[in-house]
């Protein structure tokens, strides 16, 4: 019953494993088809000759070819390892089918098992290291994507705030003048500055607001020092050192053009004031000029207050963005520290599991080897017993046959003696014959013993009558009681 239940459980386990394998193969086929479909769509969109961005995507195509070649090399390496392990297992099974009860055979089996075990452990260790590297790369990429998403979110929020602060005009919209019309009446420094800003990605040089503010924070703090790059590059996950160098050149050029623009505006204002002074010679014009000057002073004060408020608002926004960036950086560092801690714990757990697994496998292998050794010892013992029995059984059979013969002879001798005795008795009976006649009166005659007894009674009563009869003694407590 126990063997039947064990076989049923084994069959059930095999069925479950086969169903799991079938489901896994089905899922893999489905993923392969999806991957091929996505690849076809991507190739049709990006790598086609009609695509306008083909030159930009050529490096990606070369990178993909390189990755495909690496993948093929990895596949061949894995297939080589798996075939080697498979051959070792097949060799071990073949040796098990031809079992020989000898210690050399056990040593050979042990060597084959150790070779297969070392190969499997080496393969597992290499795969584990490879997967650990991939997991680390995936985590770093995920953190970079999260940082970029947060930057994009802050950029969109800042853009919404800027759009919200612009005044909403009512009524009909005036047609916008062209860039040429706007820059016609401007000084060349101002026109150059505006053109530079338009052609180089706006006031942030093509970067988003968050990255540019981070760059400015470190730029102002370190002032062209050698440690500037070592601090700013880790704070900008999506930017390299070359990008930072390019942005530094752009910002220095931007500062030069902005300074030239300010100087040109100052010169223009001075020239305008001189023109006004020349025009204001008559008293009426002077009084009008005074009124206009008062109004302009009021307007300047209002503009100044407005500019101060805008500067304060901008400063507050920059402080808020900086605080938010510091908080996000702290959160990111905490998250990375937590991830590292979890990774260490996971690594430790995996090492413990691997150690337990190896210990369990070694124990099972030792048990299998001990069982095989025990079976071989039992087989050898049985063989020795068989040989000993083959030698000793004929002797025991000969001894039993001799004892049976002796016993049979003794019984025959006893039978012969009994037969001789019976013959002798028969001969004696034949020689002495006793003939007795029946006398019924003889039965009623007193026997000799009775006669002797009667004689004894007569001799005892001859002395006179019996005067005293012996009695038993009476206890003292009963004396005098009737």
DOLOLUM-106123 format. One record per residue (C-alpha): x, y negated, z negated; residue number from 1; residue in three letters. Coordinates in nm, 3 decimals, always signed. Layout:
        xx        yy        zz     k     r
         X         Y         Z   NUM   ALA
...
END
This chain:
        xx        yy        zz     k     r
    +0.000    +0.000    +0.000     1   UNK
    +0.280    -0.244    -0.087     2   UNK
    +0.460    -0.182    +0.245     3   UNK
    +0.135    -0.232    +0.441     4   UNK
    +0.061    -0.563    +0.263     5   UNK
    +0.420    -0.679    +0.323     6   UNK
    +0.389    -0.597    +0.696     7   UNK
    +0.055    -0.783    +0.714     8   UNK
    +0.207    -1.093    +0.550     9   UNK
    +0.505    -1.075    +0.786    10   UNK
    +0.275    -1.054    +1.091    11   UNK
    +0.069    -1.349    +0.963    12   UNK
    +0.385    -1.557    +0.915    13   UNK
    +0.503    -1.473    +1.267    14   UNK
    +0.165    -1.578    +1.410    15   UNK
    +0.174    -1.910    +1.219    16   UNK
    +0.529    -1.979    +1.340    17   UNK
    +0.433    -1.897    +1.700    18   UNK
    +0.132    -2.132    +1.682    19   UNK
    +0.352    -2.411    +1.539    20   UNK
    +0.607    -2.357    +1.817    21   UNK
    +0.333    -2.370    +2.080    22   UNK
    +0.195    -2.697    +1.935    23   UNK
    +0.544    -2.850    +1.922    24   UNK
    +0.615    -2.751    +2.283    25   UNK
    +0.280    -2.898    +2.391    26   UNK
    +0.358    -3.226    +2.212    27   UNK
    +0.706    -3.239    +2.367    28   UNK
    +0.564    -3.186    +2.718    29   UNK
    +0.310    -3.464    +2.656    30   UNK
    +0.584    -3.704    +2.536    31   UNK
    +0.802    -3.613    +2.836    32   UNK
    +0.521    -3.694    +3.079    33   UNK
    +0.451    -4.025    +2.903    34   UNK
    +0.823    -4.113    +2.908    35   UNK
    +0.848    -4.035    +3.280    36   UNK
    +0.539    -4.247    +3.355    37   UNK
    +0.682    -4.543    +3.155    38   UNK
    +1.015    -4.504    +3.336    39   UNK
    +0.843    -4.511    +3.677    40   UNK
    +0.646    -4.826    +3.585    41   UNK
    +0.958    -4.996    +3.452    42   UNK
    +1.164    -4.907    +3.759    43   UNK
    +0.887    -5.031    +3.985    44   UNK
    +0.869    -5.365    +3.800    45   UNK
    +1.232    -5.441    +3.713    46   UNK
    +1.470    -5.247    +3.934    47   UNK
    +1.291    -5.281    +4.267    48   UNK
    +1.460    -5.481    +4.543    49   UNK
    +1.160    -5.711    +4.580    50   UNK
    +1.185    -5.823    +4.218    51   UNK
    +1.310    -6.184    +4.181    52   UNK
    +1.499    -6.098    +3.859    53   UNK
    +1.696    -5.808    +4.007    54   UNK
    +2.035    -5.974    +3.953    55   UNK
    +1.956    -6.034    +3.585    56   UNK
    +1.852    -5.669    +3.535    57   UNK
    +2.152    -5.511    +3.713    58   UNK
    +2.357    -5.491    +3.386    59   UNK
    +2.061    -5.317    +3.222    60   UNK
    +2.051    -5.065    +3.507    61   UNK
    +2.423    -4.993    +3.466    62   UNK
    +2.378    -4.957    +3.089    63   UNK
    +2.095    -4.712    +3.147    64   UNK
    +2.308    -4.503    +3.382    65   UNK
    +2.582    -4.494    +3.121    66   UNK
    +2.333    -4.386    +2.852    67   UNK
    +2.192    -4.113    +3.080    68   UNK
    +2.544    -3.977    +3.138    69   UNK
    +2.608    -3.977    +2.762    70   UNK
    +2.279    -3.794    +2.712    71   UNK
    +2.376    -3.527    +2.965    72   UNK
    +2.714    -3.478    +2.794    73   UNK
    +2.538    -3.446    +2.457    74   UNK
    +2.295    -3.189    +2.601    75   UNK
    +2.576    -2.976    +2.744    76   UNK
    +2.762    -2.991    +2.412    77   UNK
    +2.450    -2.883    +2.219    78   UNK
    +2.380    -2.601    +2.466    79   UNK
    +2.740    -2.481    +2.430    80   UNK
    +2.711    -2.470    +2.048    81   UNK
    +2.371    -2.296    +2.060    82   UNK
    +2.487    -2.030    +2.308    83   UNK
    +2.792    -1.963    +2.089    84   UNK
    +2.572    -1.916    +1.781    85   UNK
    +2.330    -1.699    +1.979    86   UNK
    +2.613    -1.473    +2.098    87   UNK
    +2.737    -1.432    +1.739    88   UNK
    +2.389    -1.336    +1.617    89   UNK
    +2.344    -1.088    +1.904    90   UNK
    +2.681    -0.932    +1.823    91   UNK
    +2.582    -0.899    +1.456    92   UNK
    +2.252    -0.730    +1.552    93   UNK
    +2.433    -0.491    +1.785    94   UNK
    +2.673    -0.393    +1.504    95   UNK
    +2.379    -0.341    +1.266    96   UNK
    +2.215    -0.099    +1.510    97   UNK
    +2.528    +0.118    +1.506    98   UNK
    +2.573    +0.161    +1.130    99   UNK
    +2.873    +0.366    +1.014   100   UNK
    +2.925    +0.456    +0.646   101   UNK
    +3.276    +0.319    +0.603   102   UNK
    +3.432    +0.023    +0.422   103   UNK
    +3.598    -0.096    +0.746   104   UNK
    +3.255    -0.135    +0.901   105   UNK
    +3.138    -0.345    +0.603   106   UNK
    +3.446    -0.570    +0.629   107   UNK
    +3.383    -0.616    +1.002   108   UNK
    +3.019    -0.710    +0.940   109   UNK
    +3.127    -0.955    +0.671   110   UNK
    +3.374    -1.124    +0.907   111   UNK
    +3.108    -1.160    +1.179   112   UNK
    +2.862    -1.306    +0.927   113   UNK
    +3.121    -1.554    +0.797   114   UNK
    +3.209    -1.669    +1.151   115   UNK
    +2.840    -1.721    +1.236   116   UNK
    +2.780    -1.903    +0.906   117   UNK
    +3.076    -2.140    +0.956   118   UNK
    +2.966    -2.217    +1.311   119   UNK
    +2.605    -2.289    +1.200   120   UNK
    +2.720    -2.506    +0.907   121   UNK
    +2.956    -2.702    +1.132   122   UNK
    +2.677    -2.758    +1.386   123   UNK
    +2.439    -2.872    +1.110   124   UNK
    +2.698    -3.111    +0.962   125   UNK
    +2.771    -3.271    +1.301   126   UNK
    +2.401    -3.315    +1.375   127   UNK
    +2.340    -3.462    +1.028   128   UNK
    +2.618    -3.720    +1.074   129   UNK
    +2.490    -3.807    +1.421   130   UNK
    +2.135    -3.856    +1.290   131   UNK
    +2.261    -4.068    +0.998   132   UNK
    +2.436    -4.302    +1.245   133   UNK
    +2.119    -4.322    +1.455   134   UNK
    +1.904    -4.396    +1.147   135   UNK
    +2.142    -4.675    +1.040   136   UNK
    +2.132    -4.829    +1.388   137   UNK
    +1.755    -4.804    +1.392   138   UNK
    +1.728    -4.975    +1.052   139   UNK
    +1.963    -5.258    +1.153   140   UNK
    +1.771    -5.308    +1.480   141   UNK
    +1.442    -5.308    +1.288   142   UNK
    +1.573    -5.571    +1.044   143   UNK
    +1.697    -5.788    +1.333   144   UNK
    +1.358    -5.760    +1.504   145   UNK
    +1.186    -5.860    +1.179   146   UNK
    +1.415    -6.162    +1.142   147   UNK
    +1.346    -6.267    +1.501   148   UNK
    +0.972    -6.225    +1.451   149   UNK
    +0.986    -6.447    +1.143   150   UNK
    +1.181    -6.708    +1.338   151   UNK
    +0.928    -6.700    +1.619   152   UNK
    +0.648    -6.738    +1.365   153   UNK
    +0.817    -7.042    +1.204   154   UNK
    +0.881    -7.189    +1.551   155   UNK
    +0.514    -7.152    +1.644   156   UNK
    +0.408    -7.304    +1.310   157   UNK
    +0.639    -7.604    +1.359   158   UNK
    +0.508    -7.649    +1.714   159   UNK
    +0.149    -7.642    +1.584   160   UNK
    +0.237    -7.898    +1.317   161   UNK
    +0.399    -8.126    +1.580   162   UNK
    +0.094    -8.091    +1.802   163   UNK
    -0.131    -8.165    +1.502   164   UNK
    +0.058    -8.489    +1.419   165   UNK
    +0.025    -8.629    +1.775   166   UNK
    -0.266    -8.876    +1.810   167   UNK
    -0.568    -8.748    +1.999   168   UNK
    -0.653    -8.998    +2.271   169   UNK
    -1.017    -9.068    +2.350   170   UNK
    -1.147    -9.170    +2.685   171   UNK
    -0.997    -9.115    +3.024   172   UNK
    -0.638    -8.994    +3.045   173   UNK
    -0.388    -9.205    +3.233   174   UNK
    -0.188    -9.031    +3.502   175   UNK
    +0.164    -8.945    +3.395   176   UNK
    +0.448    -9.119    +3.571   177   UNK
    +0.727    -8.917    +3.726   178   UNK
    +1.066    -8.870    +3.567   179   UNK
    +1.217    -9.103    +3.825   180   UNK
    +0.971    -9.380    +3.744   181   UNK
    +1.038    -9.351    +3.371   182   UNK
    +1.417    -9.370    +3.402   183   UNK
    +1.421    -9.655    +3.651   184   UNK
    +1.400    -9.936    +3.394   185   UNK
    +1.604    -9.760    +3.124   186   UNK
    +1.973    -9.815    +3.057   187   UNK
    +2.203    -9.547    +3.208   188   UNK
    +2.306    -9.417    +2.862   189   UNK
    +1.941    -9.362    +2.763   190   UNK
    +1.864    -9.202    +3.100   191   UNK
    +2.168    -8.972    +3.066   192   UNK
    +2.062    -8.871    +2.716   193   UNK
    +1.704    -8.792    +2.824   194   UNK
    +1.825    -8.600    +3.127   195   UNK
    +2.072    -8.401    +2.914   196   UNK
    +1.796    -8.313    +2.663   197   UNK
    +1.558    -8.207    +2.940   198   UNK
    +1.815    -7.996    +3.124   199   UNK
    +1.960    -7.822    +2.817   200   UNK
    +1.656    -7.682    +2.634   201   UNK
    +1.529    -7.982    +2.440   202   UNK
    +1.646    -8.124    +2.108   203   UNK
    +1.756    -7.780    +1.984   204   UNK
    +1.971    -7.685    +2.284   205   UNK
    +1.758    -7.387    +2.388   206   UNK
    +1.755    -7.238    +2.038   207   UNK
    +1.446    -7.213    +1.819   208   UNK
    +1.395    -7.458    +1.535   209   UNK
    +1.485    -7.210    +1.261   210   UNK
    +1.820    -7.112    +1.419   211   UNK
    +1.908    -7.473    +1.499   212   UNK
    +1.829    -7.589    +1.144   213   UNK
    +2.041    -7.302    +1.004   214   UNK
    +2.325    -7.406    +1.237   215   UNK
    +2.295    -7.771    +1.124   216   UNK
    +2.295    -7.671    +0.759   217   UNK
    +2.627    -7.485    +0.793   218   UNK
    +2.768    -7.744    +1.035   219   UNK
    +2.707    -8.028    +0.788   220   UNK
    +2.831    -7.821    +0.494   221   UNK
    +3.166    -7.701    +0.639   222   UNK
    +3.248    -7.991    +0.884   223   UNK
    +3.443    -7.805    +1.156   224   UNK
    +3.631    -7.587    +0.908   225   UNK
    +3.776    -7.246    +0.998   226   UNK
    +3.527    -7.067    +0.767   227   UNK
    +3.232    -7.216    +0.956   228   UNK
    +3.201    -6.923    +1.201   229   UNK
    +3.244    -6.658    +0.930   230   UNK
    +2.943    -6.808    +0.747   231   UNK
    +2.713    -6.906    +1.034   232   UNK
    +2.735    -6.589    +1.250   233   UNK
    +2.593    -6.350    +0.978   234   UNK
    +2.312    -6.600    +0.914   235   UNK
    +2.207    -6.582    +1.284   236   UNK
    +2.131    -6.214    +1.359   237   UNK
    +2.054    -6.262    +1.729   238   UNK
    +2.355    -6.483    +1.807   239   UNK
    +2.719    -6.397    +1.878   240   UNK
    +3.036    -6.605    +1.829   241   UNK
    +3.033    -6.709    +2.197   242   UNK
    +2.675    -6.837    +2.161   243   UNK
    +2.778    -7.037    +1.853   244   UNK
    +3.080    -7.187    +2.040   245   UNK
    +2.853    -7.290    +2.329   246   UNK
    +2.604    -7.444    +2.087   247   UNK
    +2.885    -7.635    +1.909   248   UNK
    +2.996    -7.786    +2.245   249   UNK
    +2.636    -7.874    +2.330   250   UNK
    +2.579    -8.038    +1.990   251   UNK
    +2.898    -8.246    +2.007   252   UNK
    +2.804    -8.365    +2.356   253   UNK
    +2.453    -8.433    +2.228   254   UNK
    +2.593    -8.646    +1.942   255   UNK
    +2.814    -8.843    +2.182   256   UNK
    +2.526    -8.915    +2.417   257   UNK
    +2.298    -9.005    +2.126   258   UNK
    +2.557    -9.250    +1.992   259   UNK
    +2.594    -9.407    +2.336   260   UNK
    +2.214    -9.432    +2.360   261   UNK
    +2.196    -9.613    +2.024   262   UNK
    +2.469    -9.857    +2.126   263   UNK
    +2.290    -9.926    +2.456   264   UNK
    +1.962    -9.990    +2.275   265   UNK
    +2.138   -10.233    +2.039   266   UNK
    +2.291   -10.418    +2.334   267   UNK
    +1.955   -10.429    +2.507   268   UNK
    +1.789   -10.572    +2.195   269   UNK
    +2.060   -10.837    +2.158   270   UNK
    +2.019   -10.940    +2.520   271   UNK
    +1.642   -10.962    +2.478   272   UNK
    +1.681   -11.179    +2.167   273   UNK
    +1.920   -11.414    +2.351   274   UNK
    +1.671   -11.444    +2.635   275   UNK
    +1.396   -11.531    +2.387   276   UNK
    +1.616   -11.793    +2.218   277   UNK
    +1.689   -11.956    +2.551   278   UNK
    +1.318   -11.965    +2.638   279   UNK
    +1.215   -12.108    +2.298   280   UNK
    +1.324   -12.473    +2.340   281   UNK
    +0.990   -12.670    +2.327   282   UNK
    +0.808   -12.719    +1.987   283   UNK
    +0.490   -12.555    +2.107   284   UNK
    +0.682   -12.264    +2.235   285   UNK
    +0.873   -12.272    +1.910   286   UNK
    +0.551   -12.258    +1.706   287   UNK
    +0.419   -11.978    +1.928   288   UNK
    +0.749   -11.809    +1.889   289   UNK
    +0.726   -11.840    +1.512   290   UNK
    +0.381   -11.687    +1.516   291   UNK
    +0.502   -11.413    +1.744   292   UNK
    +0.805   -11.366    +1.519   293   UNK
    +0.578   -11.327    +1.216   294   UNK
    +0.368   -11.075    +1.405   295   UNK
    +0.677   -10.895    +1.524   296   UNK
    +0.813   -10.896    +1.169   297   UNK
    +0.490   -10.745    +1.044   298   UNK
    +0.498   -10.490    +1.326   299   UNK
    +0.865   -10.417    +1.251   300   UNK
    +0.783   -10.367    +0.884   301   UNK
    +0.499   -10.136    +0.974   302   UNK
    +0.719    -9.950    +1.224   303   UNK
    +0.996    -9.934    +0.967   304   UNK
    +0.759    -9.796    +0.705   305   UNK
    +0.627    -9.552    +0.961   306   UNK
    +0.980    -9.447    +1.057   307   UNK
    +1.075    -9.408    +0.690   308   UNK
    +0.767    -9.194    +0.634   309   UNK
    +0.850    -8.990    +0.942   310   UNK
    +1.209    -8.950    +0.822   311   UNK
    +1.086    -8.846    +0.477   312   UNK
    +0.839    -8.607    +0.636   313   UNK
    +1.110    -8.462    +0.858   314   UNK
    +1.348    -8.438    +0.564   315   UNK
    +1.076    -8.268    +0.357   316   UNK
    +1.007    -8.026    +0.642   317   UNK
    +1.377    -7.949    +0.676   318   UNK
    +1.404    -7.892    +0.300   319   UNK
    +1.099    -7.668    +0.308   320   UNK
    +1.235    -7.478    +0.607   321   UNK
    +1.573    -7.446    +0.433   322   UNK
    +1.408    -7.320    +0.113   323   UNK
    +1.199    -7.082    +0.314   324   UNK
    +1.508    -6.964    +0.502   325   UNK
    +1.696    -6.912    +0.173   326   UNK
    +1.401    -6.719    +0.028   327   UNK
    +1.371    -6.508    +0.340   328   UNK
    +1.746    -6.446    +0.338   329   UNK
    +1.728    -6.342    -0.028   330   UNK
    +1.431    -6.117    +0.049   331   UNK
    +1.617    -5.972    +0.344   332   UNK
    +1.927    -5.909    +0.132   333   UNK
    +1.713    -5.750    -0.142   334   UNK
    +1.539    -5.538    +0.116   335   UNK
    +1.870    -5.432    +0.268   336   UNK
    +2.007    -5.354    -0.081   337   UNK
    +1.696    -5.150    -0.154   338   UNK
    +1.730    -4.972    +0.179   339   UNK
    +2.096    -4.896    +0.101   340   UNK
    +1.994    -4.766    -0.242   341   UNK
    +1.722    -4.549    -0.090   342   UNK
    +1.968    -4.431    +0.172   343   UNK
    +2.219    -4.335    -0.098   344   UNK
    +1.950    -4.153    -0.295   345   UNK
    +1.831    -3.978    +0.018   346   UNK
    +2.188    -3.882    +0.103   347   UNK
    +2.238    -3.749    -0.248   348   UNK
    +1.913    -3.553    -0.228   349   UNK
    +2.014    -3.412    +0.110   350   UNK
    +2.354    -3.310    -0.030   351   UNK
    +2.185    -3.142    -0.329   352   UNK
    +1.941    -2.965    -0.097   353   UNK
    +2.224    -2.861    +0.129   354   UNK
    +2.422    -2.732    -0.168   355   UNK
    +2.118    -2.541    -0.302   356   UNK
    +2.049    -2.404    +0.045   357   UNK
    +2.409    -2.291    +0.087   358   UNK
    +2.410    -2.137    -0.260   359   UNK
    +2.082    -1.958    -0.186   360   UNK
    +2.209    -1.834    +0.151   361   UNK
    +2.535    -1.718    -0.007   362   UNK
    +2.339    -1.542    -0.279   363   UNK
    +2.110    -1.376    -0.024   364   UNK
    +2.407    -1.273    +0.188   365   UNK
    +2.581    -1.135    -0.118   366   UNK
    +2.265    -0.943    -0.209   367   UNK
    +2.244    -0.806    +0.147   368   UNK
    +2.609    -0.703    +0.138   369   UNK
    +2.565    -0.543    -0.207   370   UNK
    +2.256    -0.362    -0.084   371   UNK
    +2.442    -0.234    +0.220   372   UNK
    +2.734    -0.126    +0.003   373   UNK
    +2.496    +0.049    -0.237   374   UNK
    +2.321    +0.224    +0.053   375   UNK
    +2.656    +0.329    +0.193   376   UNK
    +2.770    +0.457    -0.150   377   UNK
    +2.442    +0.649    -0.185   378   UNK
    +2.488    +0.793    +0.163   379   UNK
    +2.846    +0.892    +0.079   380   UNK
    +2.733    +1.044    -0.251   381   UNK
    +2.456    +1.237    -0.075   382   UNK
    +2.706    +1.358    +0.181   383   UNK
    +2.944    +1.472    -0.096   384   UNK
    +2.657    +1.647    -0.274   385   UNK
    +2.555    +1.814    +0.051   386   UNK
    +2.911    +1.939    +0.105   387   UNK
    +2.934    +2.058    -0.257   388   UNK
    +2.598    +2.232    -0.226   389   UNK
    +2.712    +2.400    +0.095   390   UNK
    +3.015    +2.534    -0.095   391   UNK
    +2.848    +2.630    -0.426   392   UNK
    +2.508    +2.763    -0.307   393   UNK
    +2.647    +3.092    -0.164   394   UNK
    +2.828    +3.155    -0.495   395   UNK
    +2.510    +3.093    -0.698   396   UNK
    +2.312    +3.314    -0.463   397   UNK
    +2.571    +3.593    -0.501   398   UNK
    +2.558    +3.557    -0.882   399   UNK
    +2.176    +3.572    -0.879   400   UNK
    +2.181    +3.877    -0.654   401   UNK
    +2.432    +4.049    -0.887   402   UNK
    +2.218    +3.965    -1.194   403   UNK
    +1.907    +4.100    -1.025   404   UNK
    +2.087    +4.419    -0.937   405   UNK
    +2.210    +4.462    -1.298   406   UNK
    +1.860    +4.392    -1.430   407   UNK
    +1.709    +4.640    -1.186   408   UNK
    +1.962    +4.905    -1.294   409   UNK
    +1.885    +4.842    -1.664   410   UNK
    +1.511    +4.874    -1.603   411   UNK
    +1.570    +5.192    -1.407   412   UNK
    +1.783    +5.332    -1.690   413   UNK
    +1.506    +5.249    -1.943   414   UNK
    +1.247    +5.417    -1.723   415   UNK
    +1.468    +5.723    -1.693   416   UNK
    +1.517    +5.740    -2.074   417   UNK
    +1.141    +5.700    -2.134   418   UNK
    +1.068    +5.973    -1.881   419   UNK
    +1.325    +6.205    -2.048   420   UNK
    +1.171    +6.134    -2.392   421   UNK
    +0.823    +6.214    -2.266   422   UNK
    +0.949    +6.535    -2.112   423   UNK
    +1.122    +6.631    -2.440   424   UNK
    +0.804    +6.562    -2.641   425   UNK
    +0.599    +6.764    -2.402   426   UNK
    +0.846    +7.050    -2.435   427   UNK
    +0.829    +7.030    -2.818   428   UNK
    +0.448    +7.026    -2.811   429   UNK
    +0.452    +7.331    -2.595   430   UNK
    +0.686    +7.511    -2.839   431   UNK
    +0.484    +7.425    -3.163   432   UNK
    +0.106    +7.469    -3.143   433   UNK
    -0.110    +7.378    -3.460   434   UNK
    -0.452    +7.548    -3.492   435   UNK
    -0.674    +7.420    -3.778   436   UNK
    -1.023    +7.556    -3.858   437   UNK
    -1.298    +7.322    -3.971   438   UNK
    -1.413    +7.354    -4.338   439   UNK
    -1.709    +7.126    -4.429   440   UNK
    -1.695    +7.216    -4.808   441   UNK
    -1.346    +7.092    -4.832   442   UNK
    -1.473    +6.736    -4.789   443   UNK
    -1.670    +6.747    -5.115   444   UNK
    -1.381    +6.889    -5.322   445   UNK
    -1.203    +6.643    -5.562   446   UNK
    -0.869    +6.540    -5.447   447   UNK
    -0.543    +6.601    -5.633   448   UNK
    -0.514    +6.234    -5.728   449   UNK
    -0.860    +6.230    -5.881   450   UNK
    -0.781    +6.537    -6.083   451   UNK
    -0.468    +6.373    -6.222   452   UNK
    -0.663    +6.067    -6.324   453   UNK
    -0.916    +6.269    -6.510   454   UNK
    -0.632    +6.429    -6.699   455   UNK
    -0.495    +6.093    -6.807   456   UNK
    -0.836    +5.973    -6.938   457   UNK
    -0.879    +6.277    -7.162   458   UNK
    -0.536    +6.233    -7.319   459   UNK
    -0.595    +5.862    -7.401   460   UNK
    -0.936    +5.915    -7.576   461   UNK
    -0.810    +6.193    -7.808   462   UNK
    -0.708    +5.954    -8.099   463   UNK
    -1.072    +5.844    -8.203   464   UNK
    -1.309    +5.566    -8.121   465   UNK
    -1.184    +5.229    -8.006   466   UNK
    -1.216    +4.983    -8.305   467   UNK
    -1.066    +4.663    -8.162   468   UNK
    -1.114    +4.512    -7.819   469   UNK
    -0.861    +4.250    -7.714   470   UNK
    -1.010    +3.908    -7.631   471   UNK
    -0.878    +3.585    -7.499   472   UNK
    -0.787    +3.306    -7.743   473   UNK
    -1.058    +3.049    -7.837   474   UNK
    -0.955    +2.681    -7.814   475   UNK
    -0.946    +2.482    -8.140   476   UNK
    -1.214    +2.232    -8.034   477   UNK
    -1.459    +2.523    -7.980   478   UNK
    -1.413    +2.704    -8.306   479   UNK
    -1.740    +2.721    -8.501   480   UNK
    -1.960    +2.640    -8.200   481   UNK
    -2.218    +2.891    -8.096   482   UNK
END
